[in-house]
């Protein structure tokens, strides 16, 4: 026994022999199975899968932009990472808790190699996370309404976060020999994440966080994102490697390979960290591209029926969907509006990148309609209201200023053709109501409805009188004349007038 103990330090210095390699991998596989079956890790993965199954079917109303969907895979793996951190920490401390540490002195594997085995045991948890990330993103990408392109670097963040947290748990156990250290670190990290210190990408320092969440009102074209995702993934990989080998180094694993690996991991982490911080601020070229996307974007245009549709290249598959809405709304209009040529133009607010909630100004040119980058759900009645406003008032700017009885015709055009018109009315209003005055959302400036106009529109949608479509076309000129009262519009359409006098001041 003394001969084995005497040779162990030499094994640390010269590297792992063939028999030690097999023992190390066997121990790593054993610890990996134990790690994946620990209650916190099982609960975390079950919660992660439940979240994917619950959220993904209805995310983005079935119309995801994949350059946003890839970032959406990054937050939930942090829950798995925290569970892996605690369980990896406990696994390394197991021999100390059970009083068996002194027995390991007679084994082939010294402490450095046992620590390496614990580090390797984290890898299967990261790979399983990668499977979950891939499944979630693939689900989004296979939706018929999906557009855009995902980033492999963004998708790698979730598994790398689990790897970093797991390696930190192994290192923590070698530095602090207390079972309370892991849970306390998790509480500290949760406190940090909850209060927003996980970073929003506004400055270079925020990219030192595991996950950097950036979101705005709508999706942007991929080339305008400006996220240093590849450098961030490199930074996380370097941190994980450095933490794992540093844990081995601290317990006596001072072979050339280990020391070289620590230096390499540190170099990779620093390189990724510095370059991601440098690219966090938009370059002059990116700033110019964002400004062009607002003022003079290079859109792909196509003719559909009487109208022209222009979209960013990634959104061209959505042109047919927009055209279907325009055709339905225009088919209900009368007079010259029934045959009017419209120009639907996609617009974005990209000046400040993803962290931007500014509204788009309405267009003043006649026949111009704005389409955003989001679709599905509430976005459909919002877009149809914008189309109806242009048909009724002539332009988006004029439509946003309508406050008389024309609003009745406008909202009927927008909503009457939809599957559930009354529900569409509720969803397009800020207060989700069908009574009283309210703000009506649109891709640009919102519209407004008085309580009286709401009464009339609700009656038209809830119990439409026979022939209301013919009445709209027959009385189109009067229904769209500036100054027409809500009561007059109701009479022309065959429903009772408002319960209270029409008032634009509401």
ZAMAR-146801 format. One record per residue (C-alpha): residue number from 0; residue in three letters; x, y negated, z. Coordinates in pm, 1 decimal. Layout:
<sites>
n; res; X; Y; Z
NUM; ALA; X; Y; Z
...
</sites>
This chain:
<sites>
n; res; X; Y; Z
0; UNK; 0.0; 0.0; 0.0
1; UNK; 284.2; -236.9; 78.7
2; UNK; 425.6; -191.7; -273.0
3; UNK; 96.9; -298.7; -429.1
4; UNK; 73.9; -603.2; -208.8
5; UNK; 432.4; -697.1; -286.1
6; UNK; 373.8; -681.8; -661.8
7; UNK; 59.4; -889.9; -661.5
8; UNK; 231.1; -1231.1; -660.5
9; UNK; 449.7; -1124.9; -953.1
10; UNK; 133.6; -1037.3; -1144.6
11; UNK; 5.2; -1390.9; -1080.1
12; UNK; 320.3; -1539.7; -1228.0
13; UNK; 366.3; -1320.9; -1533.1
14; UNK; 3.6; -1300.3; -1640.5
15; UNK; -266.7; -1035.0; -1633.4
16; UNK; -157.1; -689.2; -1735.6
17; UNK; -366.3; -461.0; -1952.1
18; UNK; -528.0; -286.3; -1656.0
19; UNK; -597.6; -620.1; -1489.7
20; UNK; -767.4; -746.7; -1804.8
21; UNK; -1012.1; -460.1; -1797.4
22; UNK; -1074.6; -504.5; -1425.6
23; UNK; -1123.2; -879.9; -1468.8
24; UNK; -1382.7; -831.4; -1743.0
25; UNK; -1558.5; -560.6; -1545.4
26; UNK; -1578.7; -785.8; -1241.4
27; UNK; -1697.0; -1077.2; -1457.8
28; UNK; -1976.0; -863.8; -1605.9
29; UNK; -2076.5; -740.5; -1260.5
30; UNK; -2090.1; -1096.6; -1123.7
31; UNK; -2275.8; -1220.5; -1432.2
32; UNK; -2552.1; -964.2; -1377.3
33; UNK; -2575.4; -1060.2; -1010.9
34; UNK; -2583.3; -1430.2; -1102.3
35; UNK; -2862.2; -1388.5; -1358.2
36; UNK; -3074.6; -1194.4; -1110.8
37; UNK; -3039.4; -1434.6; -816.9
38; UNK; -3372.5; -1589.9; -718.4
39; UNK; -3280.6; -1957.8; -788.8
40; UNK; -3150.9; -1872.2; -1137.8
41; UNK; -3451.8; -1654.1; -1219.7
42; UNK; -3692.8; -1924.0; -1099.6
43; UNK; -3506.7; -2190.5; -1298.6
44; UNK; -3518.6; -1987.9; -1620.8
45; UNK; -3886.3; -1901.0; -1570.3
46; UNK; -3965.5; -2269.5; -1514.5
47; UNK; -3760.0; -2358.7; -1821.8
48; UNK; -3941.8; -2108.4; -2042.7
49; UNK; -4280.5; -2212.7; -1902.2
50; UNK; -4198.0; -2574.7; -1980.8
51; UNK; -4105.1; -2484.2; -2339.4
52; UNK; -4424.9; -2282.1; -2390.4
53; UNK; -4641.0; -2551.8; -2230.3
54; UNK; -4490.6; -2856.8; -2396.1
55; UNK; -4366.9; -2755.4; -2740.4
56; UNK; -4701.9; -2671.3; -2908.0
57; UNK; -4834.8; -3023.8; -2852.0
58; UNK; -4512.6; -3223.2; -2865.1
59; UNK; -4516.8; -3516.3; -3106.0
60; UNK; -4872.8; -3408.2; -3193.9
61; UNK; -4724.8; -3149.4; -3428.0
62; UNK; -4518.8; -3402.5; -3625.8
63; UNK; -4171.4; -3406.0; -3467.6
64; UNK; -3870.4; -3593.5; -3596.5
65; UNK; -3593.9; -3338.0; -3552.7
66; UNK; -3333.0; -3603.2; -3473.1
67; UNK; -3540.1; -3665.7; -3158.4
68; UNK; -3633.1; -3301.6; -3098.1
69; UNK; -3267.1; -3200.2; -3056.8
70; UNK; -3220.6; -3450.1; -2772.0
71; UNK; -3538.2; -3322.3; -2609.3
72; UNK; -3362.1; -2989.8; -2542.9
73; UNK; -3109.5; -3146.2; -2304.2
74; UNK; -3290.6; -3234.3; -1981.8
75; UNK; -3441.1; -2902.1; -1868.4
76; UNK; -3109.3; -2709.2; -1886.4
77; UNK; -2991.3; -2932.7; -1600.5
78; UNK; -3239.1; -2747.7; -1378.1
79; UNK; -3080.4; -2417.6; -1479.6
80; UNK; -2736.6; -2569.9; -1428.5
81; UNK; -2814.8; -2673.6; -1070.9
82; UNK; -2937.7; -2322.1; -988.6
83; UNK; -2624.7; -2170.3; -1145.3
84; UNK; -2406.7; -2412.3; -947.2
85; UNK; -2552.3; -2297.3; -614.3
86; UNK; -2545.6; -1926.8; -701.5
87; UNK; -2190.9; -1937.0; -841.0
88; UNK; -2076.3; -2114.9; -525.7
89; UNK; -2243.7; -1851.6; -307.3
90; UNK; -2095.5; -1567.8; -513.6
91; UNK; -1739.1; -1690.4; -465.7
92; UNK; -1799.9; -1733.9; -91.7
93; UNK; -1959.5; -1389.9; -52.8
94; UNK; -1644.1; -1214.4; 66.8
95; UNK; -1585.5; -1481.9; 328.7
96; UNK; -1942.9; -1461.4; 457.1
97; UNK; -1925.5; -1081.7; 479.1
98; UNK; -1575.9; -1073.7; 630.6
99; UNK; -1429.2; -864.4; 347.6
100; UNK; -1176.5; -1112.1; 209.4
101; UNK; -876.2; -935.0; 365.7
102; UNK; -972.4; -607.5; 194.7
103; UNK; -916.3; -761.3; -150.8
104; UNK; -541.4; -774.5; -84.1
105; UNK; -510.6; -406.6; -178.9
106; UNK; -686.3; -443.6; -514.6
107; UNK; -532.9; -482.4; -858.7
108; UNK; -690.3; -826.4; -904.9
109; UNK; -543.1; -1111.6; -696.1
110; UNK; -749.1; -1418.8; -598.9
111; UNK; -670.0; -1610.9; -914.6
112; UNK; -806.9; -1338.5; -1137.2
113; UNK; -1110.5; -1287.0; -917.3
114; UNK; -1177.9; -1659.5; -945.1
115; UNK; -1141.4; -1634.7; -1323.6
116; UNK; -1396.3; -1351.1; -1320.1
117; UNK; -1642.6; -1569.1; -1130.9
118; UNK; -1588.2; -1847.6; -1387.0
119; UNK; -1648.2; -1605.0; -1674.4
120; UNK; -1967.6; -1485.5; -1504.3
121; UNK; -2121.1; -1827.6; -1574.1
122; UNK; -2084.3; -1785.2; -1952.2
123; UNK; -2385.2; -1548.6; -1997.8
124; UNK; -2610.7; -1802.9; -1823.0
125; UNK; -2489.5; -2069.2; -2065.8
126; UNK; -2548.6; -1833.4; -2360.1
127; UNK; -2900.3; -1757.0; -2238.7
128; UNK; -2961.5; -2130.4; -2215.9
129; UNK; -2838.4; -2161.4; -2574.6
130; UNK; -3098.2; -1902.9; -2678.3
131; UNK; -3371.8; -2108.6; -2507.2
132; UNK; -3247.1; -2428.7; -2670.4
133; UNK; -3238.5; -2262.7; -3010.8
134; UNK; -3586.7; -2121.6; -2965.8
135; UNK; -3731.5; -2456.1; -2861.8
136; UNK; -3571.1; -2643.5; -3150.6
137; UNK; -3662.8; -2375.0; -3404.8
138; UNK; -4023.8; -2393.0; -3288.5
139; UNK; -4022.0; -2766.6; -3354.8
140; UNK; -3846.2; -2730.0; -3690.4
141; UNK; -4099.1; -2472.9; -3816.1
142; UNK; -4396.9; -2702.4; -3756.2
143; UNK; -4549.4; -2806.0; -4091.3
144; UNK; -4526.2; -3174.4; -3995.5
145; UNK; -4157.7; -3171.3; -3894.9
146; UNK; -3921.7; -3417.1; -4065.3
147; UNK; -3559.3; -3520.9; -4024.7
148; UNK; -3247.0; -3333.3; -3924.3
149; UNK; -3117.9; -3200.6; -3593.7
150; UNK; -2759.4; -3227.5; -3470.1
151; UNK; -2563.7; -2915.4; -3362.5
152; UNK; -2368.1; -3133.0; -3118.9
153; UNK; -2688.0; -3253.0; -2951.0
154; UNK; -2814.1; -2894.4; -2928.1
155; UNK; -2487.1; -2785.1; -2765.8
156; UNK; -2529.1; -3024.9; -2472.7
157; UNK; -2779.1; -2810.5; -2280.0
158; UNK; -2564.3; -2492.3; -2270.7
159; UNK; -2251.3; -2698.7; -2199.6
160; UNK; -2422.1; -2866.3; -1904.0
161; UNK; -2498.5; -2523.6; -1755.3
162; UNK; -2135.9; -2426.6; -1812.4
163; UNK; -2005.7; -2742.9; -1644.0
164; UNK; -2233.4; -2705.1; -1342.4
165; UNK; -2144.3; -2336.7; -1303.3
166; UNK; -1770.5; -2404.2; -1322.4
167; UNK; -1808.7; -2682.7; -1070.6
168; UNK; -1979.5; -2436.2; -835.6
169; UNK; -1679.8; -2199.9; -862.4
170; UNK; -1434.8; -2484.4; -798.5
171; UNK; -1641.4; -2614.9; -508.2
172; UNK; -1628.0; -2276.3; -336.1
173; UNK; -1248.6; -2272.3; -362.8
174; UNK; -1220.7; -2624.1; -219.8
175; UNK; -1491.4; -2621.6; 51.1
176; UNK; -1539.7; -2291.4; 229.6
177; UNK; -1895.7; -2366.5; 340.0
178; UNK; -2224.9; -2231.1; 211.8
179; UNK; -2383.4; -2572.7; 273.0
180; UNK; -2162.4; -2747.7; 17.8
181; UNK; -2349.7; -2619.9; -289.6
182; UNK; -2701.1; -2721.6; -175.3
183; UNK; -2573.7; -3061.4; -58.3
184; UNK; -2413.4; -3125.7; -396.6
185; UNK; -2739.9; -3030.3; -569.0
186; UNK; -2932.5; -3276.7; -350.8
187; UNK; -2680.0; -3548.4; -437.3
188; UNK; -2705.9; -3473.1; -808.1
189; UNK; -3085.9; -3471.7; -798.7
190; UNK; -3081.2; -3807.8; -623.0
191; UNK; -2849.1; -3940.9; -891.1
192; UNK; -3061.8; -3813.4; -1179.4
193; UNK; -3393.3; -3929.0; -1031.0
194; UNK; -3270.4; -4282.9; -980.4
195; UNK; -3147.4; -4315.1; -1336.0
196; UNK; -2773.2; -4284.2; -1299.3
197; UNK; -2772.5; -4008.3; -1561.4
198; UNK; -2715.5; -4281.5; -1817.1
199; UNK; -2911.9; -4446.5; -2097.2
200; UNK; -2627.4; -4486.0; -2344.6
201; UNK; -2620.0; -4863.6; -2316.4
202; UNK; -2250.5; -4866.3; -2223.1
203; UNK; -1952.8; -4635.1; -2243.6
204; UNK; -1952.8; -4542.6; -1874.4
205; UNK; -2303.1; -4398.1; -1894.8
206; UNK; -2173.1; -4131.8; -2133.9
207; UNK; -1972.6; -3978.1; -1850.7
208; UNK; -2303.1; -3833.9; -1725.2
209; UNK; -2391.6; -3478.5; -1834.5
210; UNK; -2696.8; -3589.8; -2030.4
211; UNK; -2758.9; -3931.1; -2184.4
212; UNK; -3127.0; -3995.8; -2251.8
213; UNK; -3207.8; -4259.3; -2512.0
214; UNK; -3558.8; -4313.0; -2639.5
215; UNK; -3759.4; -4590.5; -2795.0
216; UNK; -4103.8; -4651.1; -2932.8
217; UNK; -4052.8; -4455.4; -3256.1
218; UNK; -3796.0; -4231.3; -3419.4
219; UNK; -3517.1; -4377.8; -3630.1
220; UNK; -3350.0; -4232.8; -3938.6
221; UNK; -3060.7; -4004.6; -3844.7
222; UNK; -2794.5; -4236.1; -3983.2
223; UNK; -2910.9; -4520.1; -3754.9
224; UNK; -2893.6; -4335.1; -3421.2
225; UNK; -2534.5; -4422.4; -3337.0
226; UNK; -2497.7; -4155.8; -3067.2
227; UNK; -2144.8; -4010.6; -3017.8
228; UNK; -2294.9; -3664.6; -2977.2
229; UNK; -1994.0; -3470.1; -3108.5
230; UNK; -1751.5; -3648.6; -2876.2
231; UNK; -1988.6; -3596.5; -2584.5
232; UNK; -2002.9; -3222.3; -2652.9
233; UNK; -1621.9; -3216.3; -2670.3
234; UNK; -1606.2; -3406.1; -2340.6
235; UNK; -1835.5; -3153.9; -2168.3
236; UNK; -1638.5; -2858.9; -2307.3
237; UNK; -1313.4; -3009.1; -2178.9
238; UNK; -1463.0; -3072.4; -1835.4
239; UNK; -1589.0; -2712.5; -1812.4
240; UNK; -1249.7; -2568.4; -1912.1
241; UNK; -1063.5; -2796.9; -1674.6
242; UNK; -1289.5; -2715.5; -1377.0
243; UNK; -1265.3; -2339.6; -1431.8
244; UNK; -886.2; -2327.7; -1462.7
245; UNK; -836.8; -2577.4; -1182.5
246; UNK; -1025.1; -2336.6; -953.5
247; UNK; -788.5; -2057.5; -1061.4
248; UNK; -486.5; -2283.2; -1009.9
249; UNK; -591.4; -2380.2; -656.1
250; UNK; -590.2; -2017.4; -535.9
251; UNK; -246.6; -1930.5; -669.6
252; UNK; -300.6; -1855.8; -1036.4
253; UNK; 1.6; -2054.5; -1155.6
254; UNK; 86.7; -1871.4; -1475.5
255; UNK; 192.3; -2065.6; -1782.3
256; UNK; -143.5; -1992.0; -1945.2
257; UNK; -338.9; -2132.7; -1651.4
258; UNK; -130.6; -2448.1; -1617.0
259; UNK; -139.3; -2503.8; -1991.4
260; UNK; -515.9; -2452.0; -1991.2
261; UNK; -567.2; -2709.2; -1715.3
262; UNK; -366.8; -2965.2; -1910.1
263; UNK; -548.5; -2877.0; -2233.4
264; UNK; -888.9; -2906.1; -2067.0
265; UNK; -793.8; -3240.7; -1918.0
266; UNK; -669.2; -3368.7; -2254.2
267; UNK; -987.7; -3254.3; -2428.6
268; UNK; -1210.6; -3409.9; -2161.0
269; UNK; -1023.2; -3739.6; -2163.7
270; UNK; -1016.1; -3751.4; -2542.9
271; UNK; -1387.3; -3684.2; -2569.9
272; UNK; -1464.7; -3928.6; -2288.6
273; UNK; -1259.0; -4210.5; -2436.6
274; UNK; -1388.5; -4164.5; -2791.0
275; UNK; -1753.4; -4135.1; -2682.3
276; UNK; -1715.4; -4454.1; -2477.5
277; UNK; -1560.6; -4632.8; -2774.8
278; UNK; -1842.0; -4525.0; -3007.0
279; UNK; -2120.9; -4596.4; -2758.3
280; UNK; -2122.4; -4957.1; -2878.5
281; UNK; -2248.0; -4980.4; -3237.4
282; UNK; -1986.1; -5050.6; -3500.1
283; UNK; -2024.5; -5347.9; -3736.8
284; UNK; -2115.8; -5103.2; -4014.0
285; UNK; -2389.5; -4943.2; -3804.2
286; UNK; -2522.6; -5283.0; -3697.1
287; UNK; -2539.4; -5391.0; -4060.2
288; UNK; -2717.0; -5067.9; -4157.4
289; UNK; -2975.0; -5120.7; -3881.9
290; UNK; -3036.5; -5476.9; -3995.9
291; UNK; -3081.9; -5358.1; -4354.8
292; UNK; -3330.5; -5096.1; -4235.8
293; UNK; -3540.0; -5378.2; -4092.4
294; UNK; -3508.1; -5639.2; -4363.9
295; UNK; -3426.7; -5455.5; -4686.9
296; UNK; -3431.7; -5077.0; -4640.0
297; UNK; -3351.5; -4839.8; -4920.9
298; UNK; -3684.0; -4657.6; -4933.0
299; UNK; -3792.9; -4379.7; -5165.8
300; UNK; -4116.7; -4476.5; -5339.2
301; UNK; -4380.7; -4259.8; -5503.1
302; UNK; -4713.9; -4323.0; -5673.7
303; UNK; -5016.0; -4142.4; -5531.3
304; UNK; -5347.2; -4228.4; -5692.2
305; UNK; -5391.8; -4603.9; -5709.2
306; UNK; -5130.9; -4686.8; -5445.2
307; UNK; -4755.6; -4685.6; -5389.7
308; UNK; -4593.0; -4523.0; -5087.3
309; UNK; -4239.5; -4605.2; -4978.6
310; UNK; -4063.7; -4412.7; -4700.4
311; UNK; -3719.2; -4346.0; -4563.1
312; UNK; -3573.7; -4035.5; -4731.2
313; UNK; -3627.4; -3812.8; -4426.9
314; UNK; -3996.9; -3905.6; -4416.8
315; UNK; -4086.7; -3852.8; -4783.0
316; UNK; -4270.2; -3524.9; -4701.2
317; UNK; -4518.6; -3732.6; -4505.7
318; UNK; -4626.9; -3944.0; -4805.4
319; UNK; -4902.1; -3700.8; -4899.7
320; UNK; -5046.5; -3718.9; -4547.9
321; UNK; -5055.3; -4099.3; -4556.6
322; UNK; -5216.4; -4089.9; -4900.4
323; UNK; -5490.7; -3861.4; -4770.6
324; UNK; -5583.8; -4114.5; -4500.9
325; UNK; -5572.0; -4407.0; -4743.6
326; UNK; -5795.6; -4224.7; -4991.2
327; UNK; -6055.0; -4143.0; -4724.4
328; UNK; -6069.6; -4498.9; -4593.8
329; UNK; -6073.2; -4655.3; -4938.3
330; UNK; -6347.7; -4420.4; -5058.0
331; UNK; -6580.4; -4576.9; -4798.4
332; UNK; -6504.7; -4935.9; -4898.5
333; UNK; -6712.4; -5139.9; -5140.9
334; UNK; -6651.1; -5416.9; -5388.5
335; UNK; -6300.6; -5465.7; -5523.2
336; UNK; -6152.5; -5304.8; -5211.8
337; UNK; -6268.7; -4966.1; -5337.5
338; UNK; -6023.8; -4988.8; -5629.1
339; UNK; -5758.5; -5210.3; -5469.6
340; UNK; -5398.1; -5109.5; -5517.1
341; UNK; -5221.5; -5080.5; -5182.7
342; UNK; -4852.1; -5067.9; -5106.8
343; UNK; -4782.1; -4853.5; -4799.7
344; UNK; -4433.4; -4927.2; -4671.0
345; UNK; -4259.9; -4752.7; -4384.4
346; UNK; -4095.1; -4986.6; -4136.5
347; UNK; -3881.4; -4946.2; -3825.7
348; UNK; -3748.3; -5170.8; -3550.9
349; UNK; -3386.1; -5060.8; -3551.2
350; UNK; -3188.7; -5371.4; -3457.4
351; UNK; -3104.5; -5247.5; -3108.3
352; UNK; -3097.2; -4876.7; -3181.4
353; UNK; -3293.8; -4620.7; -2984.2
354; UNK; -3341.1; -4834.3; -2672.7
355; UNK; -3599.5; -5061.9; -2829.3
356; UNK; -3973.5; -5110.8; -2777.5
357; UNK; -4025.4; -5426.7; -2981.9
358; UNK; -4339.4; -5449.6; -3194.1
359; UNK; -4332.1; -5504.4; -3569.2
360; UNK; -4474.7; -5827.1; -3704.6
361; UNK; -4769.1; -5783.5; -3944.2
362; UNK; -4703.3; -5832.6; -4313.0
363; UNK; -4849.4; -6137.9; -4477.7
364; UNK; -4853.1; -6011.7; -4836.9
365; UNK; -5190.2; -5898.2; -4968.9
366; UNK; -5230.7; -5522.4; -4997.5
367; UNK; -4923.7; -5436.1; -4786.2
368; UNK; -4977.7; -5168.3; -4518.1
369; UNK; -4722.5; -5066.5; -4254.9
370; UNK; -4654.0; -4702.2; -4170.5
371; UNK; -4440.9; -4610.9; -3871.4
372; UNK; -4216.1; -4311.2; -3816.7
373; UNK; -4451.5; -4137.5; -3569.6
374; UNK; -4760.2; -3944.0; -3677.2
375; UNK; -5036.0; -3727.0; -3539.4
376; UNK; -5267.3; -3788.1; -3244.1
377; UNK; -5336.4; -4155.9; -3185.0
378; UNK; -5111.3; -4259.5; -3471.3
379; UNK; -5373.1; -4143.1; -3726.0
380; UNK; -5654.3; -4382.5; -3620.4
381; UNK; -5394.5; -4655.6; -3569.4
382; UNK; -5279.5; -4620.2; -3930.2
383; UNK; -5632.8; -4592.8; -4066.2
384; UNK; -5724.4; -4911.6; -3875.2
385; UNK; -5432.2; -5088.6; -4042.5
386; UNK; -5554.1; -4970.6; -4384.8
387; UNK; -5909.5; -5079.4; -4307.5
388; UNK; -5787.8; -5419.9; -4184.6
389; UNK; -5610.7; -5482.4; -4515.3
390; UNK; -5917.0; -5375.1; -4715.5
391; UNK; -6147.4; -5598.9; -4512.2
392; UNK; -5927.5; -5905.8; -4454.3
393; UNK; -5677.0; -5882.8; -4738.1
394; UNK; -5353.3; -5857.6; -4537.3
395; UNK; -5223.0; -5723.5; -4210.2
396; UNK; -5174.5; -6073.7; -4072.2
397; UNK; -5530.2; -6176.5; -4156.7
398; UNK; -5662.0; -5846.4; -4020.7
399; UNK; -5493.3; -5900.6; -3682.6
400; UNK; -5682.4; -6231.7; -3652.2
401; UNK; -6031.2; -6091.6; -3721.1
402; UNK; -6261.8; -6152.4; -3425.6
403; UNK; -6606.4; -6180.8; -3586.1
404; UNK; -6853.6; -5923.8; -3716.4
405; UNK; -6607.0; -5799.7; -3976.1
406; UNK; -6456.2; -5590.0; -3697.4
407; UNK; -6763.9; -5364.1; -3713.4
408; UNK; -6703.1; -5282.6; -4079.6
409; UNK; -6330.5; -5249.0; -4021.3
410; UNK; -6368.1; -4994.6; -3740.5
411; UNK; -6636.4; -4798.4; -3924.8
412; UNK; -6405.8; -4764.0; -4226.8
413; UNK; -6122.8; -4656.8; -3999.9
414; UNK; -6305.2; -4397.3; -3789.8
415; UNK; -6623.6; -4269.4; -3951.3
416; UNK; -6449.0; -4011.8; -4172.9
417; UNK; -6252.6; -3849.2; -3889.2
418; UNK; -6349.1; -3515.4; -3732.5
419; UNK; -6457.6; -3673.5; -3402.8
420; UNK; -6514.7; -4043.3; -3472.4
421; UNK; -6615.5; -4134.0; -3116.0
422; UNK; -6308.1; -3965.7; -2972.1
423; UNK; -6093.3; -4144.1; -3231.7
424; UNK; -6246.4; -4475.2; -3116.0
425; UNK; -6151.0; -4390.6; -2758.2
426; UNK; -5794.8; -4295.8; -2849.1
427; UNK; -5723.8; -4600.2; -3061.1
428; UNK; -5818.9; -4839.3; -2780.2
429; UNK; -5569.5; -4926.1; -2507.2
430; UNK; -5811.5; -4855.4; -2221.8
431; UNK; -5937.5; -4522.8; -2370.6
432; UNK; -6297.6; -4642.9; -2343.8
433; UNK; -6595.6; -4677.1; -2577.6
434; UNK; -6760.3; -4963.3; -2388.5
435; UNK; -6667.3; -5322.4; -2328.1
436; UNK; -6400.3; -5532.1; -2493.4
437; UNK; -6061.8; -5377.7; -2565.5
438; UNK; -5738.5; -5399.2; -2760.7
439; UNK; -5718.4; -5175.9; -3069.3
440; UNK; -5373.5; -5039.3; -3152.2
441; UNK; -5217.2; -5051.3; -3496.9
442; UNK; -4863.3; -5004.1; -3633.9
443; UNK; -4804.0; -5380.2; -3604.6
444; UNK; -4992.4; -5639.4; -3399.1
445; UNK; -5302.7; -5497.9; -3228.1
446; UNK; -5660.0; -5587.5; -3316.7
447; UNK; -5927.6; -5682.7; -3065.3
448; UNK; -6290.8; -5578.4; -3018.1
449; UNK; -6550.4; -5765.1; -2817.3
450; UNK; -6803.2; -5584.8; -2600.9
451; UNK; -7073.8; -5655.6; -2857.9
452; UNK; -6869.5; -5518.4; -3144.6
453; UNK; -6795.2; -5207.9; -2937.8
454; UNK; -7169.3; -5152.9; -2881.2
455; UNK; -7245.1; -5163.6; -3252.7
456; UNK; -6947.9; -4948.9; -3358.3
457; UNK; -7034.8; -4689.5; -3093.5
458; UNK; -7391.4; -4663.8; -3223.6
459; UNK; -7266.4; -4627.2; -3581.2
460; UNK; -7031.0; -4346.0; -3486.5
461; UNK; -7246.6; -4168.8; -3227.7
462; UNK; -7577.4; -4159.9; -3418.5
463; UNK; -7512.6; -4294.4; -3767.3
464; UNK; -7828.8; -4391.7; -3953.7
465; UNK; -7897.6; -4230.3; -4286.5
466; UNK; -7732.0; -4401.5; -4578.7
467; UNK; -7491.0; -4614.1; -4379.0
468; UNK; -7219.3; -4552.2; -4639.5
469; UNK; -7441.7; -4685.9; -4915.9
470; UNK; -7531.4; -4987.7; -4700.1
471; UNK; -7163.7; -5069.9; -4653.1
472; UNK; -7102.5; -5069.9; -5027.3
473; UNK; -7426.1; -5254.0; -5109.4
474; UNK; -7359.8; -5536.0; -4858.2
475; UNK; -6980.4; -5535.9; -4879.2
476; UNK; -6944.2; -5903.0; -4966.3
477; UNK; -7152.8; -6020.2; -4669.6
478; UNK; -7006.1; -5764.2; -4428.4
479; UNK; -6651.4; -5883.2; -4504.7
480; UNK; -6726.7; -6255.6; -4524.1
481; UNK; -6538.6; -6459.1; -4260.0
482; UNK; -6775.9; -6577.9; -3987.6
483; UNK; -7034.0; -6301.6; -4022.5
484; UNK; -7180.7; -6230.4; -3681.3
485; UNK; -7184.9; -5891.8; -3513.9
486; UNK; -7563.7; -5904.7; -3495.8
487; UNK; -7588.6; -5966.6; -3869.1
488; UNK; -7345.7; -5681.8; -3945.5
489; UNK; -7551.4; -5449.3; -3724.1
490; UNK; -7871.9; -5543.6; -3904.4
491; UNK; -7718.6; -5483.7; -4246.8
492; UNK; -7598.9; -5139.7; -4135.9
493; UNK; -7930.5; -5036.5; -3983.0
494; UNK; -7844.9; -5020.1; -3610.6
495; UNK; -7942.7; -5226.4; -3308.0
496; UNK; -7744.5; -5540.3; -3242.5
497; UNK; -7504.6; -5597.0; -2954.7
498; UNK; -7626.3; -5599.5; -2597.0
499; UNK; -7454.6; -5931.8; -2539.2
500; UNK; -7371.2; -6220.0; -2767.1
501; UNK; -7066.5; -6184.7; -2986.1
502; UNK; -6775.3; -6387.0; -2846.1
503; UNK; -6422.6; -6404.4; -2983.3
504; UNK; -6303.2; -6549.5; -2651.9
505; UNK; -6348.6; -6210.4; -2485.0
</sites>
